[in-house]
Amino acid sequence: MNSTRTRFILFLVLIGLVGCRVQNNPPELISIAPKEAFVSDSVRLKGYQFGANPVVTFSTSKSVVTAPIQSYDDNTILIRVPITAPDMNQVRVQTDQGVSDPLPFNVKQPPPILTSVTPTNGLPGTVVTISGNFLNQVTRIRFDNIDAIVKDSTAKQLTIVVPPNAPRGPSALAVETKGGNLTSRFIVAGTPQITRINPTQAKAGTALVVQGKNLTDGVLSINGLVTDKAVTTVTDTVIRTTIPATATSGLVSVRVFETLVATSTDSLKIIAQPFITNLMARDGIAGDKLIIQGLNLQSVTSVSFGNVAVPFRILSSNQIEATVPALTTSGNVTISANSIGGTATATDPFFFYLPPSNLSLTPARQLNGRPMTVSGKNLYRITDVKVSGIAVPITSRNEGIDLLIGIPENAVSGPITVTSRAGTASVPLVIVQKPTVTSLLPVKARVGERIVLSGDFLQDAQIYFTGSASPAADGGKNTDTERWVLVPADAQVGPLRIVNIAGEVTTTSSFTPIRLATITDFTPKSAAIGAEVTITGQNLSTVTAVRFSGGTSSSATFRISGNSLIATVPAGATTGQICLTNDAGTSCTTSNLTVTK
């Protein structure tokens, strides 16, 4: 009985507790302070039974928005005004126990806030995104005074299109809302791009072409230096200009409306005019390394000696090493260095010279201790002269033409060598000594006939026959070892005398000149056969035969008597000339001998 009563009492208590849970205790909203505010402003709500998880809503006829709660307790809730339409809203507090009665609250629309415009430039038709806050309640969006095309709109982002009739250039992008306006700068133009510059290396004053897109209204600069607009033409894809005289190497840029900038990926290298200030050597030969000093030499592309391009290497901006080429003639040559920046020409003279050649001697034969002139080609910068291996000084010189030297006392016949850095040339030299004669052929000869002398040092020697006042005439050969001369008319029997610059000798063998026997007279003028006729004249001692009858008779007997020749008229002789014969030939009387009976 007691247990049944206990169970009943517990049942009643349980029903009471359940009844307490089911009973509604909705929140009660008493006040809002302040009664109007901007979105995001803090507002304090007062009331009762706000519970553990209250929800605060702002509602209009078109929307219901939940406000963010900053803090709350059973009697107070601190919220921020949510983003909602600026108008009179109904504010309610909702808990799991129900919803409070509403209180009116006036939501004020704050001015729009801009965080970004993307992109900040574009051509008509470009889609532009405006990001920020409080961008709702838009009344107008415009580019200057031209309305934009709105594609999408939220409180935090607007998507618009640049109108087709928007003028090119900077424009004020204005967003007008019920809460206020905002303005941002927008450039109605495409972003410029540079795709190519040509050339990439050039000198000041030459043409430069910049290719790309969206270049219209662009201002071109080279390494920060703006080009002259008077010589610059601009299209949307090409800018042409002239490189200023003061331009320096660097990137090329195009600036459109001061804000939009395109920069080249390639640098433009400005090649300055090279200058040659000095040559480290003023002369040289093929293969020499010549250091050229100057300015702006680092961009040199070729070096020339005259019109001959030569190998070279750049040592620095101030020095080049060039190889002297093998030119065809000796002489001054112009040295130039070329680059895109221009051509530099050395003002210093540079003399190129070849090895000496074509040597000749004056005199061609010389005595020891005497001077001698060595002539030839390319006798420039001669450093050494040797005579038969003996070094001799150069007494004087006509540069390139000849040298004056002295023959050493102990020199012998042999080569004279002449040396410069370019090379060596030689020419034979004969040191003249007294002549020697080893043979004389023939030892008898007619006047005008050739006599051959053999020996040494006979060249250019003067050869005198006995009785001759003048040297014999040359007979066709004039060498040291063999000499030909002609028997002079006044030659007499005797040795020959040979004279050269070293001295003279006389032949050991005698020479006999052969002349015609000449008849000056004969007596008697008539004679019988067997009678003697006396003949006077010259060279009668050389007569080998006497004939009468104009030289047709048989040979007559004769004898020499003093300066006369006595001949016997032979048998069979007839009236006619008397003829005398010797090695030189036959001569006859001018008148006839009358042969009597």
TIDODREN-255917 format. One record per residue (C-alpha): residue in three letters; x, y, z. Coordinates in Angstrom, 2 decimals. Layout:
<atoms>
  voti        x        y        z
   ala        X        Y        Z
...
</atoms>
This chain:
<atoms>
  voti        x        y        z
   met     0.00     0.00     0.00
   asn     2.79     2.36     0.91
   ser     4.75     1.49    -2.26
   thr     1.72     2.20    -4.45
   arg     1.32     5.61    -2.84
   thr     4.97     6.34    -3.41
   arg     4.75     5.47    -7.11
   phe     1.76     7.79    -7.55
   ile     3.53    10.70    -5.91
   leu     6.54    10.24    -8.18
   phe     4.25    10.16   -11.21
   leu     2.68    13.47   -10.24
   val     6.12    15.05    -9.77
   leu     7.21    13.82   -13.21
   ile     4.12    15.24   -14.84
   gly     4.80    18.55   -13.15
   leu     8.31    18.65   -14.40
   val     7.21    17.82   -17.92
   gly     4.64    20.55   -17.70
   cys     7.31    23.03   -16.78
   arg     9.36    22.09   -19.87
   val     6.55    22.45   -22.31
   gln     5.52    25.91   -21.09
   asn     6.74    28.68   -23.59
   asn     8.76    31.63   -22.31
   pro     9.49    33.67   -25.49
   pro    12.02    36.49   -25.34
   glu    10.80    39.97   -24.76
   leu    12.44    42.89   -26.61
   ile    11.98    46.11   -24.72
   ser    14.32    48.65   -26.35
   ile    16.95    49.27   -29.05
   ala    19.61    51.94   -28.62
   pro    20.26    53.77   -30.74
   lys    17.14    53.55   -32.86
   glu    18.97    54.11   -36.14
   ala    22.53    53.36   -37.32
   phe    24.66    52.47   -40.29
   val    25.39    48.94   -41.34
   ser    28.13    47.51   -39.07
   asp    27.45    49.97   -36.31
   ser    26.98    48.48   -32.82
   val    23.47    48.45   -31.38
   arg    22.34    47.35   -27.86
   leu    19.10    45.42   -27.39
   lys    17.38    45.29   -23.94
   gly    14.77    42.79   -22.77
   tyr    14.16    39.52   -21.04
   gln    14.60    35.82   -21.48
   phe    17.13    36.10   -24.28
   gly    18.29    32.63   -23.40
   ala    21.48    30.78   -24.36
   asn    21.45    31.10   -28.15
   pro    19.50    34.14   -29.23
   val    19.15    35.11   -32.90
   val    18.53    38.70   -33.92
   thr    16.89    39.39   -37.30
   phe    16.34    42.51   -39.32
   ser    13.48    42.20   -41.76
   thr    11.73    44.19   -44.41
   ser     8.99    43.27   -46.76
   lys    11.63    41.92   -49.13
   ser    14.23    40.23   -46.94
   val    15.21    38.86   -43.56
   val    18.82    39.26   -42.46
   thr    20.48    37.88   -39.36
   ala    22.60    40.34   -37.42
   pro    25.99    39.32   -36.07
   ile    25.99    39.13   -32.23
   gln    28.97    40.56   -30.42
   ser    27.89    39.59   -26.89
   tyr    24.74    38.68   -24.99
   asp    23.19    37.67   -21.67
   asp    19.65    37.00   -20.61
   asn    18.72    40.71   -20.69
   thr    21.17    42.37   -23.13
   ile    22.38    41.62   -26.65
   leu    25.10    43.67   -28.42
   ile    24.89    43.32   -32.22
   arg    26.22    44.88   -35.39
   val    23.76    46.17   -37.93
   pro    23.73    43.62   -40.74
   ile    24.00    44.42   -44.42
   thr    20.44    45.05   -45.42
   ala    18.49    47.53   -47.42
   pro    18.66    51.03   -45.97
   asp    15.13    51.45   -44.70
   met    12.97    50.93   -41.65
   asn    13.52    47.35   -40.47
   gln    11.72    45.19   -37.91
   val    14.11    43.83   -35.29
   arg    13.23    40.62   -33.49
   val    14.93    38.32   -31.00
   gln    14.41    34.63   -31.53
   thr    15.18    31.80   -29.12
   asp    14.18    28.21   -28.86
   gln    11.27    29.51   -26.74
   gly     9.89    31.70   -29.45
   val    10.18    35.11   -31.12
   ser     9.87    38.51   -29.55
   asp     7.60    41.19   -30.74
   pro     9.40    43.49   -33.20
   leu    10.73    46.93   -32.60
   pro    11.33    49.35   -35.48
   phe    14.93    50.27   -36.43
   asn    16.06    52.57   -39.17
   val    19.08    51.11   -41.08
   lys    21.14    53.88   -42.55
   gln    23.12    53.01   -45.74
   pro    26.85    53.82   -45.24
   pro    28.97    55.23   -48.05
   pro    30.44    52.51   -50.29
   ile    33.95    51.30   -49.52
   leu    36.36    50.44   -52.36
   thr    39.12    47.90   -51.92
   ser    40.08    47.18   -55.53
   val    39.25    47.69   -59.19
   thr    40.42    44.88   -61.46
   pro    41.72    45.65   -64.01
   thr    42.46    49.34   -63.65
   asn    42.53    49.80   -67.41
   gly    40.97    48.23   -70.46
   leu    39.44    48.84   -73.83
   pro    35.67    49.21   -74.35
   gly    34.08    45.83   -73.74
   thr    36.48    44.94   -70.93
   val    34.84    43.30   -67.88
   val    35.79    45.16   -64.68
   thr    35.35    43.89   -61.14
   ile    34.86    46.43   -58.34
   ser    35.44    44.96   -54.90
   gly    34.72    46.56   -51.53
   asn    31.80    46.89   -49.17
   phe    28.41    48.56   -49.05
   leu    28.19    48.37   -52.80
   asn    24.50    47.60   -52.69
   gln    21.77    50.16   -53.29
   val    23.59    51.30   -56.42
   thr    21.89    54.13   -58.21
   arg    24.42    54.60   -61.05
   ile    27.87    53.44   -62.27
   arg    29.56    55.59   -64.88
   phe    32.83    56.27   -66.73
   asp    32.90    60.03   -66.53
   asn    29.37    60.73   -67.78
   ile    28.84    57.49   -69.70
   asp    26.95    54.76   -67.91
   ala    28.65    51.42   -67.47
   ile    27.01    48.13   -68.29
   val    26.30    46.28   -65.00
   lys    26.51    42.51   -65.22
   asp    26.30    41.57   -61.53
   ser    25.91    43.37   -58.21
   thr    26.36    42.42   -54.56
   ala    27.23    44.44   -51.50
   lys    30.85    43.41   -51.79
   gln    31.38    43.16   -55.53
   leu    30.18    44.77   -58.73
   thr    30.84    43.36   -62.19
   ile    30.57    45.90   -64.98
   val    31.58    46.31   -68.64
   val    33.43    49.32   -70.08
   pro    30.86    50.93   -72.37
   pro    31.61    50.86   -76.12
   asn    31.42    54.64   -76.41
   ala    33.80    55.37   -73.54
   pro    36.47    57.80   -74.77
   arg    40.10    56.66   -74.81
   gly    42.19    57.87   -71.91
   pro    41.94    58.42   -68.14
   ser    38.39    58.33   -66.85
   ala    36.66    58.77   -63.47
   leu    34.94    55.48   -62.58
   ala    32.11    56.55   -60.24
   val    29.86    54.25   -58.17
   glu    26.82    56.05   -56.78
   thr    24.74    54.41   -53.98
   lys    22.05    55.55   -51.65
   gly    24.68    55.74   -48.94
   gly    27.09    57.83   -50.93
   asn    29.50    57.77   -53.87
   leu    33.01    56.53   -54.59
   thr    35.33    57.39   -57.44
   ser    38.33    55.55   -58.80
   arg    40.67    56.29   -61.68
   phe    40.31    54.01   -64.71
   ile    42.17    54.25   -68.01
   val    40.23    53.34   -71.10
   ala    43.13    51.78   -72.96
   gly    44.70    48.38   -73.40
   thr    47.83    47.45   -71.49
   pro    50.79    48.14   -73.80
   gln    53.16    45.32   -74.64
   ile    56.54    45.33   -76.38
   thr    57.22    42.17   -78.36
   arg    60.36    43.22   -80.19
   ile    62.89    46.02   -80.57
   asn    65.03    46.32   -83.66
   pro    67.95    46.70   -83.63
   thr    69.17    45.61   -80.21
   gln    72.55    47.24   -80.87
   ala    72.84    50.64   -82.52
   lys    74.56    53.97   -82.41
   ala    72.95    57.27   -81.55
   gly    71.16    58.90   -84.46
   thr    70.01    55.66   -86.07
   ala    66.43    54.40   -86.42
   leu    64.76    52.28   -83.74
   val    61.60    50.24   -84.37
   val    59.50    49.04   -81.41
   gln    56.83    46.43   -82.14
   gly    54.00    45.36   -79.85
   lys    50.33    46.12   -79.20
   asn    48.24    48.76   -77.46
   leu    51.00    51.28   -78.18
   thr    48.69    54.11   -79.24
   asp    49.35    57.35   -77.30
   gly    52.57    55.79   -76.03
   val    55.62    57.85   -75.06
   leu    58.86    55.99   -75.88
   ser    61.94    56.16   -73.67
   ile    65.36    54.50   -73.81
   asn    66.86    53.77   -70.40
   gly    64.67    56.54   -69.00
   leu    65.42    59.09   -71.74
   val    62.28    60.16   -73.61
   thr    62.74    60.25   -77.38
   asp    62.01    63.32   -79.46
   lys    58.33    63.38   -80.40
   ala    59.18    65.30   -83.56
   val    60.97    62.27   -84.99
   thr    58.68    59.62   -83.45
   thr    55.65    58.05   -85.10
   val    53.23    55.93   -83.09
   thr    50.65    53.37   -84.17
   asp    48.92    50.72   -82.09
   thr    51.49    48.08   -83.10
   val    54.63    49.99   -84.13
   ile    56.62    52.96   -82.81
   arg    59.42    54.35   -84.96
   thr    61.93    56.86   -83.67
   thr    65.52    58.07   -83.89
   ile    67.87    57.17   -81.03
   pro    68.83    60.43   -79.26
   ala    72.46    61.52   -79.20
   thr    72.52    61.34   -75.39
   ala    70.88    57.90   -75.13
   thr    72.54    55.25   -72.99
   ser    72.21    51.48   -73.01
   gly    69.19    50.03   -71.22
   leu    65.64    48.79   -71.53
   val    63.13    50.39   -73.87
   ser    59.78    51.35   -72.36
   val    56.49    52.72   -73.64
   arg    54.33    54.74   -71.23
   val    50.67    55.24   -72.16
   phe    48.75    57.96   -70.30
   glu    51.62    58.16   -67.79
   thr    50.43    55.03   -65.97
   leu    50.42    52.10   -68.36
   val    53.99    50.97   -68.97
   ala    55.45    48.29   -71.21
   thr    59.13    47.39   -70.94
   ser    61.19    45.43   -73.44
   thr    62.71    42.11   -72.45
   asp    65.80    42.91   -74.51
   ser    68.07    45.82   -73.67
   leu    69.06    48.27   -76.35
   lys    72.82    48.53   -76.39
   ile    74.00    51.95   -77.48
   ile    77.32    51.56   -79.25
   ala    79.39    54.70   -78.89
   gln    81.69    55.98   -81.63
   pro    85.11    54.35   -81.16
   phe    88.29    56.43   -81.09
   ile    91.92    55.46   -81.58
   thr    94.21    57.62   -79.50
   asn    97.56    55.86   -79.77
   leu    99.46    53.00   -81.39
   met   101.92    51.26   -79.11
   ala   104.26    50.71   -82.09
   arg   104.76    52.90   -85.15
   asp   106.12    50.19   -87.45
   gly   105.95    46.46   -87.80
   ile   106.11    43.34   -89.92
   ala   103.69    40.55   -90.75
   gly   102.69    38.62   -87.66
   asp   103.49    41.36   -85.13
   lys   100.96    41.96   -82.34
   leu   100.07    45.64   -82.24
   ile    98.35    47.18   -79.22
   ile    95.84    49.86   -80.26
   gln    94.74    52.24   -77.53
   gly    91.60    54.35   -77.57
   leu    88.07    54.79   -76.29
   asn    84.86    52.78   -76.73
   leu    86.76    49.85   -78.21
   gln    84.79    47.11   -76.44
   ser    82.24    46.85   -79.26
   val    84.68    46.84   -82.18
   thr    83.72    44.22   -84.78
   ser    86.62    44.53   -87.23
   val    90.12    46.02   -87.51
   ser    91.73    46.87   -90.85
   phe    95.22    47.72   -92.05
   gly    94.44    49.67   -95.18
   asn    91.74    47.57   -96.85
   val    92.90    44.30   -95.27
   ala    90.85    42.96   -92.35
   val    93.07    41.44   -89.65
   pro    92.61    39.12   -86.66
   phe    92.21    40.98   -83.36
   arg    91.10    40.55   -79.78
   ile    89.57    43.07   -77.40
   leu    91.61    43.50   -74.24
   ser    89.42    46.19   -72.68
   ser    87.31    49.16   -73.63
   asn    90.58    51.03   -74.12
   gln    92.82    48.43   -75.81
   ile    92.74    46.08   -78.78
   glu    95.47    43.67   -79.86
   ala    95.65    43.32   -83.66
   thr    97.85    41.07   -85.79
   val    99.82    42.85   -88.51
   pro    98.90    41.25   -91.88
   ala   101.24    40.18   -94.69
   leu   100.84    43.16   -97.01
   thr   102.23    43.24  -100.54
   thr   104.24    46.44  -100.32
   ser   106.16    48.38   -97.72
   gly   104.88    51.76   -96.67
   asn   102.61    53.73   -94.38
   val    99.26    52.07   -93.80
   thr    96.07    53.43   -92.25
   ile    94.74    51.49   -89.26
   ser    91.01    51.62   -88.55
   ala    88.61    49.99   -86.10
   asn    84.94    49.51   -86.94
   ser    81.86    48.97   -84.81
   ile    78.15    49.62   -85.05
   gly    78.97    52.96   -83.45
   gly    81.17    54.02   -86.39
   thr    84.73    53.86   -87.63
   ala    87.84    55.09   -85.83
   thr    91.02    55.83   -87.77
   ala    94.43    56.19   -86.18
   thr    96.09    59.54   -86.71
   asp    99.47    58.03   -85.83
   pro   101.37    56.75   -88.88
   phe   102.07    53.02   -88.97
   phe   104.81    51.77   -91.26
   phe   104.70    48.22   -92.60
   tyr   107.84    46.77   -94.17
   leu   108.73    43.62   -96.05
   pro   112.02    41.66   -95.92
   pro   114.90    43.21   -97.90
   ser   115.30    41.90  -101.47
   asn   116.84    42.52  -104.90
   leu   120.20    43.61  -103.52
   ser   122.88    45.13  -105.71
   leu   126.33    46.56  -104.98
   thr   128.00    49.77  -106.09
   pro   130.69    49.11  -107.06
   ala   129.88    45.50  -107.71
   arg   133.55    44.67  -106.98
   gln   135.58    46.37  -104.35
   leu   138.86    46.42  -102.50
   asn   139.29    45.74   -98.81
   gly   138.93    48.83   -96.65
   arg   136.89    50.68   -99.26
   pro   133.27    51.93   -98.95
   met   130.44    50.22  -100.76
   thr   126.78    51.06  -101.37
   val   124.24    48.29  -100.97
   ser   121.01    49.04  -102.83
   gly   117.77    47.07  -103.08
   lys   114.14    46.91  -102.19
   asn   112.62    47.21   -98.72
   leu   115.84    48.27   -97.02
   tyr   113.81    49.53   -94.06
   arg   114.78    49.25   -90.39
   ile   117.96    47.35   -91.29
   thr   119.55    46.13   -88.08
   asp   122.53    44.08   -89.27
   val   124.93    43.94   -92.24
   lys   127.63    41.30   -92.66
   val   130.41    41.08   -95.22
   ser   131.60    37.48   -95.62
   gly   130.24    36.82   -92.15
   ile   131.87    39.89   -90.59
   ala   129.43    42.39   -89.04
   val   130.03    45.91   -90.32
   pro   128.50    49.24   -89.27
   ile   126.14    51.19   -91.48
   thr   127.83    54.50   -92.25
   ser   124.73    56.17   -93.66
   arg   121.45    55.16   -95.21
   asn   118.66    56.31   -97.49
   glu   115.86    54.49   -95.67
   gly   114.41    51.80   -97.86
   ile   116.75    52.49  -100.78
   asp   120.43    51.96   -99.98
   leu   123.07    51.63   -97.26
   leu   126.67    52.80   -97.17
   ile   129.07    50.36   -95.52
   gly   132.81    49.79   -95.38
   ile   134.59    46.60   -96.54
   pro   136.71    45.19   -93.71
   glu   140.44    44.82   -94.34
   asn   140.24    41.10   -93.68
   ala   137.16    40.44   -95.80
   val   137.24    37.91   -98.59
   ser   134.92    37.36  -101.50
   gly   131.57    36.05  -100.34
   pro   128.00    37.17   -99.58
   ile   126.92    40.50   -98.15
   thr   123.85    39.86   -95.98
   val   121.38    42.54   -94.97
   thr   118.94    41.82   -92.12
   ser   115.84    43.47   -90.66
   arg   113.18    42.02   -88.37
   ala   111.27    41.11   -91.50
   gly   114.01    38.90   -92.95
   thr   117.43    38.64   -94.61
   ala   118.70    39.07   -98.17
   ser   122.17    38.53   -99.61
   val   124.21    39.40  -102.68
   pro   127.66    38.07  -103.69
   leu   130.64    40.39  -103.27
   val   133.98    40.05  -105.03
   ile   136.94    41.43  -103.12
   val   139.22    42.39  -105.99
   gln   142.89    41.31  -105.99
   lys   145.68    41.83  -108.52
   pro   144.88    40.03  -111.77
   thr   146.57    36.78  -112.78
   val   146.95    35.38  -116.33
   thr   147.44    31.66  -116.85
   ser   147.13    31.57  -120.64
   leu   147.00    33.81  -123.70
   leu   145.52    32.44  -126.90
   pro   146.48    32.92  -129.64
   val   149.87    34.50  -129.25
   lys   149.66    35.82  -132.81
   ala   146.63    37.52  -134.32
   arg   145.59    40.12  -136.81
   val   144.41    43.57  -135.78
   gly   140.79    43.39  -134.64
   glu   140.93    39.68  -133.95
   arg   139.92    38.27  -130.54
   ile   142.49    37.27  -127.95
   val   141.40    35.09  -124.98
   leu   143.04    35.59  -121.59
   ser   142.44    33.07  -118.79
   gly   143.27    33.62  -115.12
   asp   141.57    35.41  -112.20
   phe   140.31    38.89  -111.30
   leu   140.21    39.79  -114.96
   gln   136.72    41.27  -114.92
   asp   136.68    44.97  -115.82
   ala   140.49    45.00  -115.95
   gln   142.17    47.21  -118.54
   ile   144.35    45.23  -120.95
   tyr   147.15    47.00  -122.78
   phe   149.05    45.54  -125.73
   thr   152.70    46.50  -126.15
   gly   152.85    49.71  -128.06
   ser   149.21    50.63  -127.36
   ala   148.38    53.80  -125.48
   ser   144.78    52.77  -124.83
   pro   143.31    49.60  -123.34
   ala   142.12    47.02  -125.79
   ala   138.48    46.92  -126.75
   asp   136.22    44.30  -125.21
   gly   135.86    41.17  -127.26
   gly   132.58    39.82  -125.87
   lys   133.36    38.18  -122.52
   asn   134.25    39.91  -119.29
   thr   134.55    37.62  -116.24
   asp   137.08    37.12  -113.54
   thr   138.40    33.90  -115.03
   glu   138.13    34.63  -118.76
   arg   138.51    37.81  -120.73
   trp   138.14    38.47  -124.47
   val   139.75    41.51  -126.08
   leu   140.41    42.70  -129.63
   val   143.92    43.29  -130.99
   pro   144.28    47.06  -131.33
   ala   145.66    48.66  -134.48
   asp   148.75    49.98  -132.74
   ala   149.67    46.73  -131.01
   gln   153.31    45.71  -131.21
   val   155.15    42.53  -130.42
   gly   155.53    42.09  -126.69
   pro   153.73    41.08  -123.46
   leu   150.30    42.34  -122.41
   arg   149.80    44.51  -119.34
   ile   146.64    43.85  -117.24
   val   145.45    46.55  -114.80
   asn   142.57    46.38  -112.27
   ile   141.73    48.40  -109.16
   ala   144.00    46.19  -107.06
   gly   147.09    46.55  -109.24
   glu   148.64    45.32  -112.50
   val   150.58    42.40  -113.94
   thr   152.37    41.65  -117.21
   thr   151.98    38.40  -119.11
   thr   154.98    36.13  -119.21
   ser   154.29    35.19  -122.82
   ser   154.73    37.63  -125.68
   phe   152.10    38.50  -128.23
   thr   152.78    39.14  -131.88
   pro   150.31    41.21  -133.86
   ile   149.97    40.13  -137.50
   arg   149.70    42.94  -140.11
   leu   149.76    43.02  -143.93
   ala   153.09    43.62  -145.60
   thr   152.78    46.92  -147.41
   ile   154.93    48.09  -150.41
   thr   155.92    51.71  -150.60
   asp   158.18    51.38  -153.66
   phe   160.22    48.95  -155.76
   thr   163.21    49.34  -158.09
   pro   163.85    48.91  -160.90
   lys   160.52    49.43  -162.56
   ser   161.41    46.95  -165.30
   ala   163.52    43.87  -165.10
   ala   164.26    40.68  -166.94
   ile   163.61    37.20  -165.63
   gly   166.28    36.26  -163.12
   ala   166.91    39.90  -162.21
   glu   166.53    41.12  -158.62
   val   163.94    43.70  -157.61
   thr   164.33    45.64  -154.34
   ile   161.07    46.28  -152.48
   thr   160.69    48.78  -149.64
   gly   157.71    49.02  -147.29
   gln   156.48    47.79  -143.88
   asn   156.19    44.42  -142.20
   leu   158.42    42.94  -144.87
   ser   160.02    40.59  -142.37
   thr   156.73    38.68  -142.02
   val   156.44    37.94  -145.72
   thr   156.17    34.25  -146.52
   ala   155.74    34.44  -150.29
   val   156.43    36.84  -153.19
   arg   154.67    36.52  -156.56
   phe   154.91    38.53  -159.74
   ser   152.52    38.91  -162.68
   gly   149.76    40.24  -160.37
   gly   150.26    37.35  -157.98
   thr   149.87    34.60  -160.62
   ser   153.45    33.64  -161.06
   ser   155.18    30.95  -159.17
   ser   156.63    31.88  -155.82
   ala   159.78    33.88  -156.23
   thr   162.88    33.49  -154.15
   phe   163.52    36.44  -151.80
   arg   165.63    37.59  -148.93
   ile   165.45    40.36  -146.34
   ser   168.16    42.91  -146.45
   gly   167.85    45.51  -143.74
   asn   164.49    47.15  -144.18
   ser   164.14    45.96  -147.75
   leu   163.03    42.75  -149.38
   ile   165.01    41.61  -152.46
   ala   163.14    39.21  -154.76
   thr   164.26    37.46  -157.99
   val   161.94    37.67  -161.01
   pro   160.92    34.02  -161.58
   ala   160.72    32.23  -164.88
   gly   157.46    32.73  -166.64
   ala   156.82    36.09  -165.01
   thr   155.03    38.68  -167.08
   thr   154.39    42.35  -166.66
   gly   152.09    43.03  -163.66
   gln   151.88    43.78  -159.96
   ile   154.26    42.38  -157.36
   cys   152.30    40.75  -154.48
   leu   153.59    39.98  -150.97
   thr   151.91    37.39  -148.73
   asn   152.15    36.89  -144.93
   asp   149.89    35.52  -142.21
   ala   147.79    38.65  -142.43
   gly   147.05    38.23  -146.12
   thr   148.33    39.48  -149.50
   ser   149.08    43.03  -150.61
   cys   150.25    44.15  -154.07
   thr   152.03    47.14  -155.56
   thr   149.91    49.89  -156.96
   ser   151.98    49.92  -160.21
   asn   153.18    47.17  -162.51
   leu   156.66    45.75  -162.92
   thr   157.56    45.54  -166.60
   val   159.21    42.25  -167.41
   thr   161.73    42.62  -170.28
   lys   163.31    40.00  -172.52
</atoms>
